Amino acid sequence: MMHEFRRAKRRKASDTILVTDVMTERVIGRIGNLSETGMLLIASEALADDALYQLRFTLHDGTSAQQVDVGAHLLWRDRASAPTQVWAGFRFIAVSEAQARRLRAWIEAPGSHYE
């Protein structure tokens, strides 16, 4: 049996959720999973080790779409199975309370699949 040691619940992204680097206005990848405190990004662009990013993505809840802006710290990255992709772990370091509520609501929504 596998035990989950993360502090925050994570929801797997069942749909494609594109992530944009706000500074360059480029899509840098898509969300693999998401929590209130961070995310797994499946990156399609080069990322700098131990860097800080301003990221934007949109969460859909079936009836509406909510844009989320976060400051994030790249903690780690590793090659994915596809040659042009990298898995990257981000910790959120700047999230407004309103954005945090949006994240919580999306993660806790009925029908969510947790990792």
VOVEXVEX-807412 format. One line per 3 residues: number of its first residue (from 1); their letters; for each residue y, x, z of N, C-alpha, C, CB. Coordinates in Angstrom, 1 decimal. Glycine has a CB too. Layout:
BEGIN
NUM> A> Y,X,Z,Y,X,Z,Y,X,Z,Y,X,Z ~ ...;
This chain:
BEGIN
1> MMH> -1.2,0.8,0.0,0.0,0.0,0.0,1.2,0.9,0.0,0.0,-1.0,1.2 ~ 2.2,0.5,-0.8,3.5,1.3,-0.9,4.5,0.7,0.0,4.0,1.3,-2.4 ~ 5.2,1.5,0.7,6.3,1.1,1.6,7.6,1.4,1.0,6.1,1.7,3.0;
4> EFR> 8.6,0.5,1.2,9.9,0.7,0.7,10.8,1.3,1.8,10.6,-0.6,0.2 ~ 11.4,2.5,1.6,12.2,3.1,2.6,13.7,3.1,2.3,11.8,4.6,2.8 ~ 14.1,2.5,1.3,15.5,2.3,1.0,16.2,1.4,2.0,15.7,1.9,-0.5;
7> RAK> 17.4,1.7,2.2,18.2,0.8,3.2,18.6,-0.5,2.6,19.3,1.5,3.7 ~ 18.9,-0.5,1.3,19.4,-1.7,0.6,18.4,-2.2,-0.4,20.8,-1.4,-0.1 ~ 18.3,-3.5,-0.5,17.4,-4.1,-1.5,17.9,-3.8,-2.9,17.3,-5.6,-1.3;
10> RRK> 17.0,-3.6,-3.8,17.3,-3.3,-5.2,16.7,-4.4,-6.0,16.8,-1.9,-5.6 ~ 17.5,-4.8,-7.0,17.0,-5.8,-8.0,16.9,-5.1,-9.3,18.0,-7.0,-8.1 ~ 15.7,-5.2,-9.9,15.5,-4.7,-11.3,16.3,-5.5,-12.3,13.9,-4.7,-11.6;
13> ASD> 16.9,-4.8,-13.2,17.6,-5.5,-14.3,16.6,-6.0,-15.3,18.7,-4.6,-14.9 ~ 16.4,-7.3,-15.4,15.5,-7.8,-16.4,16.1,-7.9,-17.8,15.0,-9.2,-16.0 ~ 17.5,-8.1,-17.8,18.2,-8.1,-19.1,19.0,-6.8,-19.2,19.2,-9.3,-19.1;
16> TIL> 19.5,-6.5,-20.4,20.2,-5.3,-20.6,21.6,-5.4,-20.0,20.3,-4.9,-22.1 ~ 21.9,-4.5,-19.1,23.3,-4.5,-18.5,23.9,-3.1,-18.8,23.2,-4.7,-16.9 ~ 24.8,-3.1,-19.8,25.4,-1.9,-20.2,26.4,-1.4,-19.2,26.1,-2.1,-21.6;
19> VTD> 26.5,-0.1,-19.0,27.4,0.5,-18.1,28.4,1.4,-18.9,26.7,1.4,-17.0 ~ 29.7,1.2,-18.6,30.8,1.9,-19.3,31.4,2.9,-18.3,31.8,0.9,-19.9 ~ 31.7,4.1,-18.8,32.5,5.1,-18.1,34.0,4.6,-18.3,32.2,6.6,-18.6;
22> VMT> 34.7,4.2,-17.3,36.0,3.7,-17.5,37.0,4.7,-18.0,36.5,3.1,-16.1 ~ 36.8,6.0,-17.6,37.7,7.1,-18.0,37.6,7.3,-19.6,37.4,8.3,-17.3 ~ 36.4,7.3,-20.1,36.2,7.6,-21.5,36.1,6.3,-22.4,35.0,8.5,-21.7;
25> ERV> 35.9,5.2,-21.7,35.7,3.9,-22.4,34.4,3.9,-23.3,36.9,3.5,-23.2 ~ 33.5,4.7,-22.9,32.2,4.8,-23.6,31.1,4.2,-22.8,31.9,6.3,-24.0 ~ 30.2,3.5,-23.5,28.9,3.0,-22.8,28.1,4.3,-22.6,28.2,1.9,-23.7;
28> IGR> 27.7,4.5,-21.3,26.9,5.7,-21.0,25.4,5.4,-20.8,27.5,6.4,-19.8 ~ 25.1,4.1,-20.7,23.7,3.7,-20.5,23.5,2.3,-20.0,23.1,4.6,-19.5 ~ 22.4,2.0,-19.4,22.1,0.6,-19.0,21.5,0.7,-17.6,21.2,-0.1,-19.9;
31> IGN> 21.6,-0.3,-16.8,21.1,-0.4,-15.5,19.6,-0.6,-15.5,21.8,-1.5,-14.6 ~ 18.9,0.3,-14.7,17.5,0.1,-14.4,17.3,-0.8,-13.2,16.8,1.4,-14.2 ~ 17.9,-0.5,-12.1,17.9,-1.3,-11.0,19.3,-1.1,-10.2,16.7,-1.0,-10.0;
34> LSE> 19.6,-2.1,-9.3,20.9,-2.1,-8.7,20.8,-2.6,-7.3,21.8,-3.1,-9.5 ~ 21.5,-1.9,-6.4,21.7,-2.4,-5.0,23.1,-2.4,-4.7,20.9,-1.4,-4.0 ~ 23.4,-2.8,-3.5,24.8,-2.8,-3.0,25.4,-1.4,-2.9,25.0,-3.5,-1.7;
37> TGM> 24.5,-0.5,-2.8,25.0,0.9,-2.5,24.8,1.9,-3.6,24.3,1.4,-1.3 ~ 24.1,1.4,-4.7,23.9,2.4,-5.8,23.1,1.7,-6.9,23.2,3.6,-5.3 ~ 22.7,2.6,-7.9,21.9,2.1,-9.0,21.2,3.2,-9.7,22.8,1.4,-10.0;
40> LLI> 20.1,2.8,-10.4,19.4,3.7,-11.3,20.0,3.4,-12.7,17.8,3.5,-11.3 ~ 20.5,4.4,-13.3,21.1,4.3,-14.7,20.1,4.9,-15.7,22.5,4.9,-14.8 ~ 19.8,4.2,-16.7,19.1,4.8,-17.8,20.1,5.3,-18.8,18.0,3.8,-18.5;
43> ASE> 20.5,6.6,-18.7,21.6,7.1,-19.4,21.3,7.5,-20.8,22.2,8.3,-18.7 ~ 22.2,7.2,-21.7,22.1,7.6,-23.1,23.2,8.6,-23.5,22.2,6.4,-24.0 ~ 24.0,9.0,-22.5,25.1,10.0,-22.7,24.9,11.1,-21.7,26.5,9.4,-22.6;
46> ALA> 25.4,12.3,-22.0,25.3,13.4,-21.1,26.1,13.1,-19.9,25.8,14.7,-21.8 ~ 25.5,13.5,-18.7,26.2,13.3,-17.4,26.3,14.7,-16.7,25.4,12.3,-16.5 ~ 27.4,14.9,-16.0,27.7,16.1,-15.3,27.0,16.0,-13.9,29.2,16.4,-15.2;
49> DDA> 26.3,17.1,-13.5,25.7,17.1,-12.2,26.7,17.0,-11.1,25.0,18.5,-12.0 ~ 26.4,16.2,-10.1,27.2,16.1,-8.8,28.6,15.6,-9.1,27.2,17.4,-8.1 ~ 28.8,14.8,-10.2,30.1,14.4,-10.6,30.4,13.0,-10.0,30.3,14.4,-12.1;
52> LYQ> 31.7,12.7,-10.0,32.2,11.4,-9.7,32.6,10.6,-10.9,33.4,11.4,-8.7 ~ 32.2,9.3,-11.0,32.5,8.5,-12.1,33.1,7.2,-11.7,31.2,8.2,-12.9 ~ 33.9,6.6,-12.6,34.4,5.2,-12.4,33.7,4.4,-13.5,36.0,5.2,-12.6;
55> LRF> 32.8,3.5,-13.0,31.9,2.8,-13.9,32.2,1.3,-13.9,30.5,3.0,-13.4 ~ 31.9,0.6,-15.0,32.1,-0.8,-15.1,30.9,-1.4,-15.8,33.4,-1.1,-16.0 ~ 30.5,-2.6,-15.3,29.4,-3.3,-15.9,29.6,-4.8,-15.6,28.0,-2.9,-15.3;
58> TLH> 28.9,-5.7,-16.3,29.0,-7.1,-16.1,27.7,-7.7,-15.7,29.5,-7.8,-17.4 ~ 27.7,-8.5,-14.6,26.6,-9.2,-14.1,26.6,-10.6,-14.5,26.4,-9.0,-12.5 ~ 25.5,-11.1,-15.0,25.4,-12.5,-15.4,24.5,-13.2,-14.4,24.8,-12.7,-16.9;
61> DGT> 24.9,-14.4,-14.0,24.1,-15.2,-13.0,23.6,-16.5,-13.6,24.9,-15.5,-11.8 ~ 23.6,-16.6,-14.9,23.1,-17.8,-15.5,24.2,-18.8,-15.9,22.1,-18.5,-14.6 ~ 25.2,-18.8,-15.1,26.3,-19.7,-15.4,27.7,-19.0,-15.6,26.5,-20.7,-14.2;
64> SAQ> 27.8,-17.8,-15.1,29.0,-17.1,-15.4,28.7,-15.6,-15.5,30.0,-17.3,-14.2 ~ 29.8,-14.8,-15.9,29.7,-13.4,-16.0,30.7,-12.8,-15.1,29.8,-12.9,-17.4 ~ 30.4,-11.8,-14.3,31.3,-11.2,-13.3,31.4,-9.7,-13.7,30.9,-11.4,-11.9;
67> QVD> 32.6,-9.2,-14.0,32.8,-7.7,-14.2,32.8,-7.0,-12.8,34.1,-7.5,-15.0 ~ 32.1,-5.9,-12.8,32.1,-5.1,-11.5,32.6,-3.7,-11.9,30.6,-5.1,-10.9 ~ 33.5,-3.2,-11.1,34.0,-1.8,-11.2,33.7,-1.1,-9.9,35.6,-1.8,-11.4;
70> VGA> 33.1,0.1,-10.0,32.7,0.9,-8.9,33.0,2.4,-9.1,31.2,0.7,-8.6 ~ 33.4,3.0,-8.0,33.4,4.5,-8.0,32.0,5.0,-7.7,34.5,5.1,-7.1 ~ 31.5,5.9,-8.4,30.1,6.3,-8.1,29.9,7.8,-8.2,29.1,5.7,-9.1;
73> HLL> 29.0,8.3,-7.4,28.6,9.8,-7.3,27.2,9.9,-7.9,28.7,10.3,-5.8 ~ 27.1,10.8,-8.9,25.8,11.1,-9.5,25.0,12.0,-8.5,26.0,11.8,-10.9 ~ 24.0,11.5,-8.0,23.2,12.2,-7.0,22.1,13.0,-7.6,22.5,11.3,-6.0;
76> WRD> 21.4,12.5,-8.7,20.3,13.2,-9.3,20.2,12.7,-10.7,19.0,13.0,-8.5 ~ 19.4,13.4,-11.5,19.1,13.0,-12.9,17.8,13.7,-13.2,20.2,13.3,-13.9 ~ 17.0,13.0,-14.1,15.7,13.5,-14.6,15.4,12.9,-15.9,14.6,13.0,-13.6;
79> RAS> 14.7,13.7,-16.7,14.4,13.2,-18.1,13.5,12.0,-18.0,13.6,14.3,-18.9 ~ 13.8,11.0,-18.9,13.0,9.8,-19.1,12.0,10.1,-20.2,13.9,8.6,-19.5 ~ 11.1,9.2,-20.4,10.1,9.4,-21.4,10.6,9.4,-22.8,9.0,8.3,-21.3;
82> APT> 11.7,8.7,-23.1,12.4,8.8,-24.4,13.2,10.1,-24.5,13.2,7.5,-24.7 ~ 13.1,10.8,-25.6,13.8,12.1,-25.7,15.3,12.0,-25.5,13.4,12.7,-26.9 ~ 15.9,10.9,-25.8,17.4,10.8,-25.8,17.9,10.2,-24.5,17.9,10.1,-27.0;
85> QVW> 17.0,9.9,-23.5,17.4,9.2,-22.3,17.2,10.1,-21.1,16.7,7.9,-22.2 ~ 18.0,9.8,-20.1,17.9,10.4,-18.8,18.0,9.4,-17.7,19.0,11.5,-18.6 ~ 17.2,9.5,-16.7,17.3,8.6,-15.5,18.3,9.2,-14.6,15.9,8.3,-14.8;
88> AGF> 19.2,8.5,-14.0,20.2,9.0,-13.1,20.4,8.1,-11.9,21.6,9.2,-13.9 ~ 20.5,8.7,-10.8,20.7,8.0,-9.5,22.1,8.1,-9.1,19.7,8.4,-8.4 ~ 22.8,7.0,-8.9,24.2,6.9,-8.5,24.3,6.3,-7.1,25.1,6.2,-9.5;
91> RFI> 25.2,6.8,-6.3,25.5,6.2,-5.0,27.0,5.7,-5.2,25.4,7.2,-3.8 ~ 27.2,4.4,-4.8,28.5,3.9,-4.9,29.4,4.4,-3.8,28.5,2.3,-4.9 ~ 30.6,4.9,-4.1,31.5,5.4,-3.1,32.8,4.6,-2.9,31.8,6.9,-3.4;
94> AVS> 33.0,3.8,-3.9,34.3,2.9,-3.9,33.9,1.6,-4.5,35.5,3.6,-4.6 ~ 33.8,0.6,-3.6,33.5,-0.8,-4.0,34.4,-1.7,-3.2,32.0,-1.1,-3.9 ~ 35.2,-2.5,-3.8,36.0,-3.5,-3.1,35.1,-4.5,-2.4,37.0,-4.2,-4.0;
97> EAQ> 35.6,-5.2,-1.4,34.8,-6.2,-0.7,34.4,-7.3,-1.7,35.6,-6.8,0.5 ~ 35.3,-7.7,-2.6,35.0,-8.8,-3.6,33.9,-8.3,-4.5,36.3,-9.1,-4.4 ~ 33.9,-7.1,-4.9,32.9,-6.5,-5.8,31.5,-6.5,-5.0,33.2,-5.1,-6.3;
100> ARR> 31.6,-6.1,-3.8,30.4,-6.0,-3.0,29.7,-7.4,-2.8,30.7,-5.4,-1.6 ~ 30.6,-8.4,-2.6,30.0,-9.8,-2.6,29.3,-10.2,-3.9,31.2,-10.8,-2.2 ~ 29.9,-9.8,-5.0,29.3,-10.1,-6.3,28.0,-9.4,-6.4,30.2,-9.6,-7.4;
103> LRA> 27.9,-8.1,-6.0,26.6,-7.4,-6.1,25.6,-8.1,-5.2,26.9,-5.9,-5.6 ~ 26.0,-8.4,-3.9,25.0,-9.1,-3.0,24.5,-10.4,-3.6,25.7,-9.3,-1.7 ~ 25.4,-11.2,-4.1,25.0,-12.5,-4.7,24.0,-12.3,-5.8,26.2,-13.3,-5.2;
106> WIE> 24.3,-11.3,-6.7,23.4,-11.1,-7.8,22.0,-10.6,-7.4,24.0,-10.1,-8.8 ~ 22.0,-9.7,-6.4,20.8,-9.1,-5.9,19.9,-10.2,-5.2,21.1,-7.9,-5.0 ~ 20.6,-11.0,-4.4,19.9,-12.0,-3.6,19.6,-13.3,-4.4,20.7,-12.3,-2.4;
109> APG> 20.0,-13.5,-5.6,19.9,-14.7,-6.4,18.4,-15.1,-6.5,20.5,-14.6,-7.8 ~ 18.2,-16.5,-6.5,16.8,-17.0,-6.6,16.2,-16.4,-7.9,16.8,-18.5,-6.6 ~ 14.9,-16.0,-7.8,14.3,-15.5,-9.0,14.4,-14.0,-9.2,14.7,-16.2,-10.2;
112> SHY> 15.2,-13.4,-8.3,15.3,-11.9,-8.4,14.0,-11.2,-8.2,16.4,-11.4,-7.4 ~ 13.9,-10.1,-8.9,12.7,-9.3,-8.8,13.1,-8.0,-8.1,12.0,-8.9,-10.1 ~ 12.6,-7.7,-6.9,13.0,-6.6,-6.1,12.1,-5.4,-6.4,13.0,-6.9,-4.6;
115> E> 12.7,-4.2,-6.3,12.0,-3.0,-6.4,11.9,-2.3,-5.0,12.6,-2.0,-7.4;
